[in-house]
């Protein structure tokens, strides 16, 4: 009888060797990029931003009803001057309508009933400013002044690797309307490819952008409503 009583089972032998080699077989995962790296891209994009045109896919979720609706269309954004960015969104499916948002006025055109719903945004100036910051063309300093920011991971958005950044409003008044925002930035770009606005009620709205064109030659007319004659106006929130 030999003094070597080690097992002859090849499976056990291989398993032991793999365990010994394990520390050398581990492939390190790529680290999530830092917030400062994302902020650098945001600032570079902000310095060059003048306008944007893209396809938009929007999802709206109502928590109390557990209901989700989806819309698709086009978005146009133009930075007219510092502090004056204007947005037009044309919803094409499922029910056509056009919306414009400026610093002082919101308009929603419903073509089927030839009606424009107009809201004076003067009393909501602070909230509008916060919303506009979360679009395109804002610097990291402007964002950080109004939001606490942190990187929360990386994921694929329509096949594009992106860093997810969470923003929490600093203002209690804004927190009454907006609990937090998630923005996804492609790894080599400073403009978001997706945004998700979380409300205190549990509702959320998420916009995903594709076929993005940066700095197209948009005019102010391109970010204004195109209305037929004799359109009717309504003022749903007017006192």
N, C-alpha and C positions, 0 to 999 in steps of 0.2 A: 504493500500500500504506500503510495507516494504521499509526501507531506503537502502537495499542492491539492487542496480541496475546493478550489475555486470552481464555480459553475462552468459547464461547457455549453450552456444555452447561448446561442449566438445573439438572440434578441436582447438578453440581459447585458451581454458584453457590449453591444453597440449602444444600448441606452446609457450605460455608465460612461462610455466615451463621449457621447453627445453632451451629457451633463457636465463633464469636465471641460468641454469645449464651449459651452453655452455663452460664457462671458465674451468670447471672441466672435460669436456668430450673431450677436445682437446688432442690428442696423439702426443707428440713431435716427429718430424721426425729425423732419425739418421743424425748427422752432417757429411758432407763430410770430409774425413780425411785430415790432414794438409800436407803440402809439406814436412816438416821435418820427418813425419812418413813414407812417401814414400821413402825419401832419406835414411832413416835407412835401409829399406828393400833392396834398390838398393846396398848399401854398403855391406850388408851381403851377397848378391848374388854375387857381384863382387869378394869378397874375396875367394869364393869357385869355381868360374867359370873357367872351363878348356875347355869345349866343349859342343856342343848342336846338337841334331838331332830332326827334327820335320817335320810335314806336313805343307805346306804353300799354302795359297789361296791368289792370288794377283789380284788386280783390278787396271787398269790403265785408267785414264780419260783424254781425250783431249778436252779442253774447246772450242776451235774454231770450232771443228767439232761436239761438243756435243756427242762424241763417247766414249763408255766404253767397254773395253775388259777385259776378265777374264782368268786367268791361274791357274793351280794347279800342285803341285809337292812336292818335298822334299828339305829341306835345311840342310846343314851341316856346322857347324862353329867350328873352332879349334883355340884356343889361343896358338900359337907356343911358343911365348915368349913375354915379355913386349914390346908393340909397334908393334907387328907382329901377327895380327889376320887374318885368311884366311877363305873365305866363298866359298862354292860351292852350286849352286842351280840347281836342275834338274827339268825342266819343263816337265811334262808328258802329260798334256792336255792343249789346243787342238793340239798344234804342238810341238813335242819333241825337246828340245835343252838343253844344259848345259852351265852354266856360272860360272866362277870363278873370285873372286876379291881378290887381295892382296894389299900390300902397294904400289907396283910399277907397277903392270900389271893387266889388265882386259882381259879375254878371253871369247869368246862366240862361242861354238861349235854347228854347224848346221848339224846334222847327215844326213839329206836327200840329202845334196849336198857335204858332206864330207869336210866341210870348217870350219876353225877356224878364227874368226875375232879377231885380237889382237890390244890392245891399250896400249901404254906406258903412265902410269899415273904420270910420273915424274913431268910434268908441272901442274898437277892438285893435287899435294901433299896436299895442305891445304884443299881442298874440300874432298879429300879421307879421310884424318884424321878426319874431321868433321863427315863424313858418318859413319866411323867405330866406332866412339864414341857412335853413336845412336843404335848400335847393342846390344851386350851383353858383360858383363864383365867390363864395365866402372863404375867408382865410381861417386858419386854425385858431388864430388869436381871437377872432370874432366869435367863433363857435365856443371856445373855452370860456369866454367871458359870460356866456349865457347858459352853458351846459357843462356838467361834469362828464368827462369822456373816458372810456376805457375800451381796450380791445378785448373781445370775448370769444374769438376763434376765427377759423378759416373754413370756408365751404365752397362748393361749386354752385354757381348761379348760371343756369342755362349753358353748362359746359365751360364756364369761365371761373378760374380760381379767384376767390375774393376774400378780403379780410373784413370781418364783421366788427363794427364799432358801435358801442352802446352809448347813448347820450341821455342824461337825466337833467331836466330843467332845474336851474338854480332858483328861479322865482316861484314862490308859493302860488301866486296868482296864475301863472302858466300851468303849474301842476294840477290845478283844478280842471284843466281841459286836456292836458297832455301828460301822461304818466312817464313815458320814456319813448325814445326813438332808436331804431336800429338802422344802420346804414352799412351797405356792403360796397367796398371799394376794390375793384380789380387790382391785382398785385402790381401792375405797372402803370396805373392811372390814378388821377386825383379827383375824378368825378364819380359819384355813386352809380352803381348799376342797379341797385335795389334799395328801397326805403320802406320801413314799416313803422307806422305811427300807432302807439298803444295808448288807449284812453283809460281813465280811471274806472269806467264801467265794465271793462273787459272787452269792449269793442276794439277793432283795429282796422286800419287801411294800409294796404301794401301795394306799392307801385314798382314794377319791374320794367327796365328800359332795354331796348335792343335797337339795332341799326342806328346807333348814335352818330350824329354828325356834329362835330364841335365847330363853332364859329362860322356857320353858314351865313350868307349875306341876307339876313332878315331885316325888314323895315318895321317901323312902328305899326304899320297897317297889318303886318303878319301876326302881330300879337293882340290884335283887336278883333271884335266880333264882326262878321260879315252878315249884315242884316238886310232882309227884304224891306220894301216899303210897307207902310201902314202896320208895322209890328206893334203889338200891345206891350205895355210895361206894367209890371207889378212890383210892389215894394213890401215883401212879406214880413220884414222885421221893422218896418217903419212905425215909430210911436204914433 
